[in-house]
Amino acid sequence: MEIDYMDRLKRQLAIDLNCSSSDFDRTENVLTVSAANEGRRMYSKEKYFFQMATMGSNAVISADEALHPFLREFMADRAGHRLFEQEKLAVLECELNTHGYRLCRSHHMCLPKFDVSVRGDFPVKWFKSRVELASFYDGRFPNALCERYLEERPDRIAVCAYDGGEIMGMAGCSEDAPGFLQIGIDVFPQYRGKGVGTYLSLLMKNEIIKQGGMPVYGTAAANIYSQNIAVNCGFRPAWVEIEAEKIEKKPERYET
């Protein structure tokens, strides 16, 4: 069965980038003033200096007004997806540097598209409360969980696969915005290649859907292993985004 979350995604991105959800259906690029809107995904407590996202037809850029003169020329008469190419990002990086900022990594994001089934005979255990998750904030699961419990985007659920008494891997999800649950996965090296990551990610996706949330899967452009997990679980590419951070700040882990 095909699952369509695109309208829901547009509404969330509109909050994040301070625009209208219909802006993502336009062919021309859109520039807005950045804002810390209520209901945004809480990766930063402050408004972003620069954010850019594309769902394919155009690019929507939300930025501090100091960047707008440059950005109007940067995005003029160019297809939105072209703005994410290295040549254009290099020019953008130089401009950001003059303001004390730099680009973070580009995030390739997926949404469920198809209902799939994956066989797995691994014993699993679910953890669905803050108390149950507390013992896992020890650095073993940097993708499945945040580095610590974060009130602004809390980890909600985790599921572990076991080999006897040993954990093989974990899938977790953080609620980055209301109902917007991003899946992360960690599989220990000795258990990779056995389908553990795919099985746990599928279980997590199905549990989020069952609870009425929207499962989201993020990955880096060159992380083929993670991309294959997403595809095998019925996810498909939905949007790409990138943002800027202050140069003195270390980048946070974001994707699986």
N, C-alpha and C positions, 0 to 999 in steps of 0.2 A: 504493500500500500504506500502510495506517495504521500509524504508529509510536507506541508508548505508553511514555513515560518517567515516568509519574506516580508509580509506587511508588519509583522511584529518586530522584525529586525529594523525596518525603516523607521519605525516609531522610536526605537531605542537610540539609533544613530542620530536621529533628529534632536533628541535631548542632549546627546553627547556633543554634537557639533553645532548646536544652537541654530538649527535650520528647520525647514519643513520636511516632513517625510516624503512629500512629492518632489523635493529637490533631487532625489536619487533617481527619478524617472526622466530627468531632463537630459538633453544631449550636450548642452553647454555646461562648462564648469561653474561652480558656485563658491563665492567667498563670503564668509560671515565673521562677525566679531566673537571671539571666544568668550565663554561664560561658564560659571560653575553652577549649572542648572540642577535643581532638585530632581532626583531620580536617575542621574547620570551614573555610568559605571565608575566605581570609586578606586581608580588606580592612583589618583592624586587628590589631595585635599584642596589644592589650589586649582584655579583654572589653567588650562594649558596655554603656553605661549604659541604653540603651533600644533595642529592636528590635520591630517588629511586622510580621507577614506574614499574608496571607490567600490561600487557594486557592479561595475562593468561599463555602464553607459556614459558616465562622466566622473569627475572628481569633485568632492565637496571639501573645502578647506576652511577651517576655523582657526583664527589667529588673532594675536594682539594687533591693534590698529597700527602700531609702529611698523609692522611687516607688510601692510596692505599695498603701499605703492609698488614694492618689489613684486609681490604676489600677483598683482593685476597683470603685470607684464609677463611674469613667469608662466602663468596658466593661459594666457591669451592665445586663441586659435590653435590649441593643442588638444588632442584626445586625452581624456582623463587618465587612461591607463599609461600613457606615455610619460606622465609626470612621475611615475614610480621607477622609471628606468635609471640606471646608474649615472648616465650622463647628466640628467636633469637633477638627480639627487645630489650630485657633486656640487652643482651650482647653488642649490638650496642650502647645502651644508656651509658653504663659504659665507653666505648671507647671514645665516643663523649665528655663525661664529662671531660676527661683528656685534651681535647683541648679547653675547655671552651664553649662547645655547648651542646644542649639537643634536643631530638626529639620533633617535633610538633605533632599534632594529625594526624592520618591516614585519608586520604580523599577518600571516595568511590564515584566514578564519573560515571555518566550515560550519554548516548547519545540517541537520538530518534531512535527507531527501527520500530515502527508501527504508521500508521496514525489512530487515534482513534477519536471518537466523545463523548463529555460529555455534558449532558443537564445541563443548568443553566439559571435561569430566573432573575439573579441579575443585576440591572442597573450598568453599568460600565462607567468609564471615563479614557481616555488615556492621558498620559503626555509624550511628545516626544521631549522636548527641555530642555536645561540646565536651562533656566529661569523658566519653568513650574515646574521643579523638585526641585528648590531651597528651597521652603517652607517646604519640607518634611525632611530636614536634621536636625531633632530635637530629634532624639533618639527613635521615635515610630516604626521605620522600620529597625531594625538592620540587618536583613537578606535580605530584598528586595533591600536595598540600601547600598552603602558604608557609612562609618561614616561621610564622607564629599565628595564633588566633588573632584575626583582625576584625574589629567591630564593623568597619566600613565595608568589608567584603568577606564575610565569614565562610569558612569551610562548613558545608552542611552535611555531607555524606561521604563515607569512604567504604570501599569493599576490598578485601584482601583475599588472594588465593594462597592456599597452603600446600606444602609438601611435608606431610606429617605435622610436626610442630613448627616448621620453618616457613616464614613468609616468602612466597615467590615474587609477588608484586602487589601493587596497590593502585586502584583508580580512585580518585577523589573529585569533588566538585566544590567550587567556591561560588557564592552568590554575588556576582560582581555588580548587579543591579537587581531590583525586584523581579524575581522570576527568571532571571538571566543567569544560567548556571554553566560555568566553564569547567570542562572536564580536563583533568591532568592524569598522567599515567607514569608510573615507575615500575620497571621490572628489573630485578637483580640480574647481573651478567650471566650467571650460571643457568638461568632459566629462560633466557631469551631464545627466540626462534621456535618456541613450542606452542605459540598461540595464546600465551597468557595475557599479553597486552590487549589483543583484540577481544578476547573473551570478557575481560574485566571492563573494558571500555563500553562494550555492547550492553553488559549488565547495567552499567551506570547510566547510559543513554536511556535505556528502557525504564529505569526507575525514575529518572527525572520526568520523562513524559507521563508516566503513571501518576506522578504527583502534580501534574499540570504546569510544570516549568518548561523552559526552552533550553535544550542541551546545546552547548557551543563547544567546538573543538578548535584550538589554535595550534599552529605549528610554524616552524621556520621554513623558508623556501628550500633549503638544502637538506632538510631532515626527511629523507625518503622513508626511513623506517616508520616514523610517526605518521607520515602522509598515507602510507599503506594501511596502517591501523584505521585511520579515519575512513578510507574508502571501503575497507572490509566491513566496517560497522554501519555502512549506509549513509555516511556523511559525504557532502560534496562542497567544493569551494563556493563561498557566498560573498565574501568581501575581503579587501586588503586595506590595512591602515598603517599609518606611521605617525609618530609624534616626536616632539623635541623635548629635551631636558636641559637643565642648567649644567654647564660644563663641569662644575665641581661635584655634581651628584653622580653616584654610581648607578648604573642602570639596574632595574629590578628584573628578576626572572619573570617571564610572562607566559611563554608557550611551552607545550609539551615537547 
